[in-house]
Amino acid sequence: MKQGNTLSDRINNSLGKAQNRQNFRSAMSGLMEKRAAQFPDDEKLAKLRDRGREIRANSLRNLPYLLIELEKTLTENGIQVHWANNSFEANQIIVCLLQQNDAKSVVKGKSMVSEEIELNSFLEGHGISVLESDLGEFIIQLADETPSHIIMPAIHKTKKEIAELLHEHFPELPYTEDVDQLTQSARKILRNKFNQADAGISGVNFAVAETGTLCLVENEGNGGMSSTVPPLHIAITGIEKVVEKLADVPPLLNLLTKSATGQTITTYFNMISRPRQPGEKDGPEAVHLVLLDNGRSKIYGNSSLQEILHCIRCGSCINHCPVYVQLGGHAYGTVYPGPIGCALEPMRLGINKVGGLTSLCTLCGACEQVCPVQIPLPKLINRLRAESVLRRADYTSLIGAGSMRKPLESWGWRIWKWIYRNPAIYRVFSLIVTRTRELIPARMGRWARYRFNPKPARRTMHELAREAGFDNE
C-alpha cells in the first residue's frame, strides 16, 4: 500500500489530472464494448455465470480438502509446495529458494500476489535483480510506479509517456511513438534477459487439485518464458485459487478472458504440471509453488464476507466502475483498486487502515451485474461500511471493526432517532427548524463543499396538510 499521503489527498490529486481521466474513460469504454460484444446472448451468459459461481462456491466450500489434495498431487508430480502465512513468510521462502540455487537475477511474469507481498523490493534488498517481463509491468517498473489496474497495469500511460520512458532508460533505441515499434523495442530488451536469468517467478490463475496443474493465462508469452527458460521456476498464488477438477477450468477461462479484455481466448494458456523430465529439451529443472494465506483464512472464516474469495481477478468490475474511471487505480493507494479493492482490501489489511475505501462506491451495482462469478460487491461493501462504525454481536468482526465510528456523529444519529420515534417531539422539532431556517449556514461540513445545503421548508407538512383539509386529528 502507498504511504505518505491520505486517501483524500490522492483523490484530489487524481481529479486534478484531466488527461488521465480522459485516458481512463477512453480505455474503459473500449473494454466495456468489447466485453458486451463477447456476450451477445443474455441467456447463455446467465448460464455461464451460474456455472462459474457454482465452481468457485464448490472450491471454497471444500477449500481445506482441496488444498491438501493439491499439495499431494503437486508433490507427486515433482513440484515442491511451500505454505506462507503472510507476506514476510512468502518473501523469506522465495529469497531462500533463490539463494539456495545461487540465483542473482530473476525474470518475473505478471502476478498481483507478488505485488501484494511487495516481492520486488524485498528481493532487490537482498541483492537479487528483478525484471518484470510483462510489457505493462515492465513500463511501470521503469517509471518506478505501482500498477493502476490488475489486468492492464500501465493503462494510465499515454504512448508519448511510454516512448519517453523507454528512450530515457534505453537511449540506444530510436525514439518512436509507434505502438508496434515500441512493443518490438521492449521485446528486444526482454528476450535477452530471459536467456540470462537464473530464475523465473510467475503467478497462477488456477491451481487444479485433481491433476496438480498450475494454469497461467497470458497474451504476450512472457509468463511462459519466465516459467520455462530459466532453470528455476517459482510460482506464487493465493490459497483461494484452487479448483477441484481440470474440467472446472474451461468455464472459468471462458469467463475470465471475455470479461477481462473482451477476447474470445488469450494468446497463451500455460499448464504447468512438473519440472523438466529426462529427455525433454526445455522447461525448468525445479518448480516450486508458494501458497499464500495473508488474511485469506480469516476472510474464509467469515461466512458473510467469504464470497469475495470467489474472485478470478478479471478486472471487469473495475472496467465498469464509474468511480474508478474518474480516479484511476493509484488514488486507492492499495494493490487492488476499484470495487474489488473496496471490498477485499479492508478485509485483508483492516478497516482501521483502509476502511475509507468503502466510501469510493456509489452502490450503483454495475460491478455485480458484470462480475463473471456473481460476487455481490455492493452488498459486501455496504456490510463493511456498517462494520467500520459498529461492533455487533451478529457480526464476525474484522480487524479494526468500529474504528471509524465518530462519537459526535453517533450521538447526532441517536438524537435523530429519538426525535423521529416520538411524534409530539418531532412536531415541535419541525416547528423550530422551519422557523429558524434562515439561520442555517449556506456551507456546512465536507458534504457541502461541492453542494448547496438543502434548507427546510417555510412550513411543516402538518401545517400544509391542515390548510389543505387533510388533517387527521
N, C-alpha and C positions, 0 to 999 in steps of 0.2 A: 504494500500500500504506500502511496506517496505521502511524504511527510513535509512539514514546514509551512503548510497553509491550510486554511479551513475550507469546508465544503462550500460555504458562501463565497469565499474568495475565488475558488475555482470556477464556480458557476458564473460569476460576474466577468471573470477573465474570458471564459468561453463565449459568453453572449456578446462580448466586445469584438469578436473576430468574425466579421461578416463573411469573409471569403471562405472560412472554414465551414460556416453554416450552409453556405451555398454548395460547397463540395459535398457535404453530408446529404443535403436534400437531393442533389442530383444522383448520388450513388445509391441512396436508399430507395428512391423512386424506381431506379432501374432494377434493383434486386426484387422489389415488390412485384413489378411487372413480369419479370422472368419466372418468379415462383408461381404467380397466378396462371401463366401460360402452361406450366408443367402439370397443373391440377385443374383441367377444364371441366371434369365431371365431379360434381359435388358429392354424389352418392358413393362413387369409388373412393374419393378422398376420405369420406367419413369412415368407410370400412377399413381403409388402410390405417387411419389414425387410431381406430379402435384396436386394430391388431398390434400396432406399435405400443399403445398404452398397456395392452394385455401382456406383452412380452416384458416390458420394463417392470410392471407390477409383479409379475412372476419372479423376476430376478431379485427384486427387493424382498419379496415375501420369503424367499429361500436363500437370502444373501449369505448367512453364515455357512450353510452347507455347500453352496456353490463355490465359495472361496476355498473351502477345504478341498473340494474336488478339483478346482483349478490348479491349486498348488500340486496336487498329486499327479495330474496329467502333464503339467509342465515339467515337473521333475522327471517323470518317466521319459519325456521327450528330450531331456538333456538341458533344459533351461532352468537355471538356478533362481529361486524365488526368495525375495527379501521383504520383510514387513517393516514399515516405518509408521510410528505413531504420530509423528509431527514433522514439520519442515526440517528441523535440526537433524533428526534421526535420518531422514531421507538424504539430506546433503552429506552427512557423515558416511552413510553406506556407499553413496556414489563416489565420493572422493577416495575412500579406502579401496574400492574396486579399481579405480584408475591408478592409484599409487602402487597397488599390488602388481599391476600389469605395466608399470613404468610408463604410463601414458602421460604425455606432456601437452598434447593437443587434441581437441575434440571438435567434431562437426556435429551439429545438432539439428534434427528435424523439428518441425513446429510442434510445440507442446505447451498448452496452457497450464498444465500441472507444474511444469518446470518454472513457469512464470510465478505460479502460486508460491513456490518454495524459494524463489529468488536464487535459483541454481547458478546462473551465470556469474553473478558477483561472488558467490561462495567459492566456486572453482577458481576464478581468477585470483581471489585472495589466497589461494593455496598454490599459486604459480602454474596453473593449468589454463592454457588459452582456449577460448571457446568461440567458434564461428557459427552463427545462425545460417543454415543453408536454405531455408525458405526465403524467397525473394522479399516478401513483405517484412519478415522478421529481420532479414539482413539490412534492409533500409533503415529500420528504426534502431537497430544496433549501431549503425554508423552515426545516426543522429543522437545517440545516447538518450533514447526515449523508451517508453513502455508501449505495448500495443493499445490501440484505441478501439479495437474490435476483436472479438475472439476468433473470427474467421479471416478477416482481412486487416491485419494489424497496422498497415500503413495507409489505410483508406483516407486518412485526413491529409495526406501529402498530394500536392499537385505535381504534374510532370516536370515543371520548371524546378520545383524544390528538389525532386529526386535527381534530376540532371546535375544540378549544382552540387548536391551532396556527393554523388559519385565522382564528379570531377575534382572536388576538394580532396577526397581521400585517395583517388587514383588519377593523378594529373597526366599520367602517361596515356590514358584513354582519351580519344577525341570527344569533345563536348557535343552532346546531342540531346534534343528533347523528343526524338522519335521513340515511341514506346518499344518497337521491335528491336531497335539498336540498343536501347537501354537494357533490355532483357538479355540480349546477346552479350553485352559487356559484363553484366553481372554473372552470366553463365561461365564466361572465361575465367573470371576471378574464382568462382566457387569450385569449378571442376578440378583445378589443380589442388585445392585444399582437401578434396575427398581422398585423393590418392596419397596425400602426405599425412593424413590424420591417424593418430594412434587409436582412437576410439570414436564410436558414434553413439549418440543419445537420441532417443525418439519418444514420442508419446504413444498412446494406444487408444483407438476409438472403441473397440470392442474386444473383450477377452473371453474366449469361449471355453467354458468349463469342461464340456463333453470331450473336446479334442485337444485341449491345451494349445489353442491357436491365438496369436496376437494379431488383430486386424488393424491395419493402418490405412487411412483414406487420405489421398492427396492428389494434386494436379500437376506438380512440377517434376516429380521423380526424385526430389531431394530427400524425402523421407526414406525411400527405397535405397538410395545411395548411402545415406547415413547408417542404415541398418545392414548393409551387405558388404560394402567396400572395406571399411576398417576391420581389423582383426577382432575387435571387441565391440559388442553391441549391448547397451544398457537401455532398457525401456522403463518408463515410469508412468503410472496411471493411478487414478483414484480407485478405491475398492468397489465403488458403485458401478464401474464399467463392465462388470462381468455379466455374461448372459449364459443361459443354460445350455443351449444346443446350437450347433452350426446352422441349423435351419432357421434360427431366430435372426440371423444376421441379414439376409436379403431384404425382409420388410423394413428393418431399421435403416439399412443402407439406402433403400429406395426413398425413404422419408428424409434422411439426412441430406443427401446431395441435392434433391429438388428444393428442400426448404432453405438450405444454406445459400446456394448460389444460383438456383434456378437451372441446374444442369440435370440431364437425364441420368448421368453417371459421371463420376470423376474420372480423370485420365488414368489414374493408377489405384489399384486396390491390393495392398500387400498383405499376405497371410504368412506369418512367421510362426513356425512350429518347432524348430530345432536349430542348433548351430550347424556349421558345415560338417558333412559326413564324409567318410573316406571315399575318394574317387570323384567328389564334387569339385568343380573348378572355382566356385565363388561362395560367398557367404562368410559370416564371422566365425572365428574359431570358438568363441564363447558368447553366450547370450544370457543376460540377467534381466529379471523383472523386479522392479521395486513397486510394491503395493502400498499406497499412501492412505492413511486414515485422515489425519489433520482436521479433526472435528466431525467427520462424516458419521462416525458411530453414534455420537451424541444426537445428531440430526435424525439418524435412523431410529433411535430410541424414542423420538417424539412422534407419536402416531399422527398428530395434527399437522406436522410440517414435513414429514419424510417424503412427500410426493416431489419435493424439489430434486431429490436424487434420481428421479426418472430422466432427467435432462440428458440429451445426447449431444449437446454443445453445437447445435446447428446455427445458432445466432438469429433465427427467424424472428424471435420476439424483439431483438434489438433492431432489426431492419424495419419493423413496423411500429416502433415506439415513437410517438410524437415528441416526447421529452428528449430522447437520445438524439434525434435528428437536429435539435436545436443546440444541444450541448456538446455532442461528441463524447468519446469514451474517457478522455483524460479528466473531465470535470468530476467524474465519480470518485477518482482517487483510489480505486481498488482494481484488482486483477480482472474481475468480471464486471462489466458495465451493463447498462440497460436494465430491463425488467428482471432478467435472471440474476444480475448483480444486486439489485434492490432487495431480492428475497434471500439469495444464498449468502451474501457477504455478512449481513448481520447475524445469521445463524452460525456462520463459520468463525467469524472474528469477535463477535459480541456486539450486542446492541449499544453498550456503553461506548464502543469505539466508532462504529459506523451506522448507528441506528438512524441517523439523519437521512440516509439513502432512501428510506421508505417514503420520504416526502417528495422524491423525484418520480412520482407516479400520479397520473390523473385518474387511475382506476377506469380508464376507458374500455378496457377489456380486449384491445386489439391483440395483445400478446397471447392471451388464452385462445383466441379464435384461430391463430396461425400455428400454435405450438403443435408439432407433429405427434407428441405423446400426451397432449391434452393436460398439461400441468396447469392447475388453477392459480396462476400467478397473482391476479388481483386479490383473490381470497387470502393467499399466503401473505402478501404484502400488508393487507388490511389487518390480518391477525398480528403481524409483527408490530404494526403501529399500536395496537392495543397492548401488546406485551411490553412495549417501550415505556408505557406510563402506568401499567397496572401489575400488581402481584396477586394473582387469584389462585385459589386452591384448585380450580379446574384447569389451570394452565400448567404445562410442564415447562417451567421457566428456563429460558436460555441465559447465557452469560450476559449480565448487565440488564436483565429484565427489570423494568421500573426505573431505570436510571435517568430517563428523560422526563420524568414527572416533575412538574413545576408547582410548588405549593400554592402560590398565588393564583395560578390558573385553575388548579384543582378546587380551591375554595370558591372561585368565581362560578365554576360549574355546579358546585353544591348549592350555592345560593340560588342560582338559576333554577335548579331542580326543585328547591323548596318553594320558590315563588310560583312555579307552574303547577305544583301539586295542591296549592291552596287557592281556590277561586277568588275568595274575598281579597286576599293579599295581592293576587295577580291584578285585580281590577284597580286597586289603589296604586300599585306599581305602574300600571298602564297610564293612569291619570297623571301621575307625577312626570313620567317620561314624556308624554305628549305636551305637557305644559312647559317643560324645560328644554324642548327640542333645540332651541336656538343656542343653548349653552354647550352643546356637543361640539368638540373641535372638528375642524374640517379634515385634519390629518391625525390619525391615532394608531400608533403601532406600525409594525413592519408590513402588515397586510395592506395598509392604506398607502404604502409608498408609491404604488403604481395604480391605485384605485381611489375612487371617492367613497367616503364613508356614507352609508345609507342613513338617512335621518328618519325618525319616527313620524308618523302622520300627525296632522294637527289635532285630530280627534280619534278616540279609540273605536274599535269595531263595535263595541256595545253601544256607544253613543250613536253611531251611524245606523245601527240596527233599530234602535228606538225611534229615530227620526223617520225611518222607512216603514215603521209599523210592524217590525219583525221581532220585537222584544218578547221573549218567552216568560218573563217574570210576571 
